Amino acid sequence: MSRSGNKKPVGFPTHIIAGGIAGACEALACQPLDTIKVRMQLSKSGRAPGTKPRGFIATGAYIMKRETPLALYKGLGAVLSGIVPKMAIRFASFEAYKDLLADKETGKTSLGGIFVAGLGAGVTEAVAVVTPMEVVKIRLQAQHHSLADPLETPKYRNAGHAVYTIVREEGFGALYRGVSLTALRQATNQGANFTAYQEIKKFAHRMQPDLPELPSYQHMLIGLISGAMGPFSNAPIDTIKTRLQKATAVPGQSAVQRIVGIAADMWRVEGVTAFYKGITPRVLRVAPGQAIVFAVYERVSGLIEKVKPTVQDDYHSE
């Protein structure tokens, strides 16, 4: 995602390294917000007449009091194990789709082409990595055991044990429960995310023509704005997906029937606001997460691309 079209395309190893580092930084910084979001989406509080659902701060405080602050990092192992391939696939596939949709004469991709490339990148990462990673993560995050009590043994001890238990008890297909909703969520996320990021970045360059590259804080600010757009556009999809992936399969019931059943139950029992449960921590997690991802990715990929010619020149001079 360089500024100039005269620059050589960033290589796939660069996407792996820069994307992996960016993803790891995002996970470490934002995992507590994701855990609070998942608990809010799974919460049945507020169902009784005259009661209100537990809010963002109250949910976080409850988790820390009941399960210790470390509980906010439940599922981190699953996230970290999938974040490197996820980010590598996201950036590499986006660039591949963008190049495929570029004008053959000018080499430039239209605004619509960038959006479609983002959609494709979201679907690709959802099928390849995100769905099984999130099934495991949500199962771990949904456990209400206290990490301070060694006698309180959870069903899933860690990410590896969760994968083993889910496959043994429910079959390999359980890891891909909710794949259609996950793909739809990731597609809309990345379509909006990449389109907004690229367009705001172009505007920033036009406003500062003397700068060869934007400073990291501007990449972070642009990523913050672009990252906030996805959650507002697909919050109902994310909430239904979370409940679907938490639940075990019912024999004889198709995926569509389960999705419709969950949505209908939410609408009937909890009302329309149930579809937006967890929107606050999700925005607070996704937007800063994308700010971190884009800032780190741009910085690391830029450093790698600067070092590569020097390394190649040293090699050829021997």
C-alpha positions, 0 to 999 in steps of 0.5 A: 500500500505504497504511495507511488505507483512507481514502487515495486510491489511489496513481496509476500514475505513482507506481508507475512512479517509485517502483518504478523507483527501488526496482528500480534501488537493488536491482539495484545493491546485489544484482547480485553475489549474483545472478551468483554464484547463476547461476554456482553453478546452472550449475556442473558442479563436484562431479560427480566422485566424492569432490568437492564443489561449489564453495560461495558464497564460493569461487565469488565469489572464483574469479570475482573472481580469474579475471575481475576484481571487475567481472565480478560485475556482468555482466548489470547492463545487462539488469537495469537496462533491465528493472527500471523496467517490471518494478517498475512492472508488479509494484506496479501489477498487484498493486494492480489485482488486489487492488482487483478481489478486494476486498469490494465493501462494505468495500473490503478484500481478504482474505488469500487475495485478497492471495495471489492478487493476488500470484500474478497480479502475478508472472505478469504481470511474468514474461510482460511483462518478466522472462523476456526480461530473464533470458534475456539476463542469464543468457547474459551472466553465464554467460560466463567471460571476463576483463574485464581481458584485452581480447583475450578477446572474449566472444560477447555484448558487452553486453545489446543485442548479446546480444538481437541475437545471440540473435534472429538465431541462435535466433529471437525465441522464444528470449527467452521460453525458460523462460517457464512456469517463470519465471511459476511462480517469479515467481507463487510469489515474489510470492504469498508476498512480498506476502502476508507483507509486508501481514500483517506490516505490519498487525501492526506497525501494531497494535503501534504504533497511535500511529505514522501511518506505519512508519519506513523501517527497519521497512519494510526489516525486513518486506521482508527477512522476506517476501523470504526466503520465495519462494526456499525455496519454489521453488528447484528451479524456479529452478535448472531455469529457469536451466539451460534459459535457458542452453542452446540449443534442440534441434530437434524437442524441446518445452519440456516435454521439455527441462524434464523432460530437465534435471530428470532429468539433474540428479537422475541425475547430481548428486542432489537437492541439485543442485536447491538449488544457489545457494540461499544467494546467492539468499536473500542476494540476494532477501531484502535486495533486497526489503528495499531495494525495499519501503523505497525504494518506500514512502518514494518513493511517500509523498513523491510522494503528499505533493507531488501535492496541493500541486502541484495546489493551486498549479496551480488557484490560478493 
